[in-house]
Amino acid sequence: VEESAKESGKYGSDRLLTRKRIMAAFNFASRQATVDPKRIAAIGYCFGGMVVLELARAAAPIKA
């Protein structure tokens, strides 16, 4: 729990780092053969919700 809190705190206090990481994940996912890049959505709760907000703030072309 302590290690997880430290890691999530790192992203919570550095939103630019969070945006860079989530955009890298988004770009990787959108290039997969089984993914339609025009139909990507994002969902998150708690830490994931913060990450999804940063994905939206980064102007990622998500649909929902």
C-alpha positions as a Markdown table, in Angstrom:
| # | Residue | x | y | z |
|---|---|---|---|---|
| 1 | Val | 0.0 | 0.0 | 0.0 |
| 2 | Glu | 2.8 | 2.4 | 0.9 |
| 3 | Glu | 4.6 | 1.8 | -2.4 |
| 4 | Ser | 1.3 | 2.3 | -4.4 |
| 5 | Ala | 0.6 | 5.5 | -2.6 |
| 6 | Lys | 4.0 | 6.8 | -3.3 |
| 7 | Glu | 3.7 | 5.9 | -7.0 |
| 8 | Ser | 0.2 | 7.4 | -7.5 |
| 9 | Gly | 1.3 | 10.5 | -5.6 |
| 10 | Lys | 4.1 | 11.0 | -8.1 |
| 11 | Tyr | 1.5 | 11.3 | -10.9 |
| 12 | Gly | -0.9 | 13.3 | -8.9 |
| 13 | Ser | 1.7 | 16.0 | -8.2 |
| 14 | Asp | 3.1 | 16.0 | -11.8 |
| 15 | Arg | 0.3 | 16.3 | -14.2 |
| 16 | Leu | 2.6 | 16.8 | -17.2 |
| 17 | Leu | 4.2 | 13.4 | -16.4 |
| 18 | Thr | 0.7 | 11.9 | -16.2 |
| 19 | Arg | -0.2 | 13.4 | -19.6 |
| 20 | Lys | 3.0 | 12.1 | -21.2 |
| 21 | Arg | 2.4 | 8.6 | -19.8 |
| 22 | Ile | -1.3 | 8.4 | -20.7 |
| 23 | Met | -0.7 | 9.8 | -24.2 |
| 24 | Ala | 2.1 | 7.2 | -24.8 |
| 25 | Ala | -0.4 | 4.4 | -23.7 |
| 26 | Phe | -3.1 | 5.9 | -25.9 |
| 27 | Asn | -0.8 | 6.1 | -28.9 |
| 28 | Phe | 0.3 | 2.5 | -28.4 |
| 29 | Ala | -3.2 | 1.2 | -28.0 |
| 30 | Ser | -4.5 | 3.1 | -31.1 |
| 31 | Arg | -1.9 | 1.4 | -33.3 |
| 32 | Gln | -2.9 | -2.1 | -32.4 |
| 33 | Ala | -4.5 | -4.1 | -35.2 |
| 34 | Thr | -7.5 | -5.0 | -33.1 |
| 35 | Val | -8.3 | -1.4 | -32.2 |
| 36 | Asp | -10.4 | 1.1 | -34.2 |
| 37 | Pro | -8.6 | 4.4 | -33.4 |
| 38 | Lys | -11.8 | 6.3 | -34.2 |
| 39 | Arg | -13.8 | 4.5 | -31.4 |
| 40 | Ile | -11.5 | 4.7 | -28.4 |
| 41 | Ala | -13.2 | 5.6 | -25.0 |
| 42 | Ala | -11.6 | 6.0 | -21.6 |
| 43 | Ile | -13.0 | 5.4 | -18.2 |
| 44 | Gly | -11.5 | 5.7 | -14.7 |
| 45 | Tyr | -12.4 | 5.9 | -11.0 |
| 46 | Cys | -10.3 | 7.6 | -8.4 |
| 47 | Phe | -6.7 | 7.5 | -9.7 |
| 48 | Gly | -7.9 | 6.3 | -13.1 |
| 49 | Gly | -10.4 | 9.2 | -13.2 |
| 50 | Met | -7.6 | 11.7 | -12.7 |
| 51 | Val | -5.7 | 10.0 | -15.5 |
| 52 | Val | -8.7 | 10.1 | -17.8 |
| 53 | Leu | -9.1 | 13.8 | -17.1 |
| 54 | Glu | -5.5 | 14.4 | -18.1 |
| 55 | Leu | -6.1 | 12.4 | -21.3 |
| 56 | Ala | -8.9 | 14.7 | -22.1 |
| 57 | Arg | -6.8 | 17.8 | -21.2 |
| 58 | Ala | -4.2 | 16.5 | -23.6 |
| 59 | Ala | -6.8 | 16.7 | -26.4 |
| 60 | Ala | -6.6 | 13.0 | -27.2 |
| 61 | Pro | -9.2 | 12.0 | -29.8 |
| 62 | Ile | -11.3 | 10.0 | -27.4 |
| 63 | Lys | -15.0 | 9.4 | -28.1 |
| 64 | Ala | -16.2 | 9.1 | -24.5 |
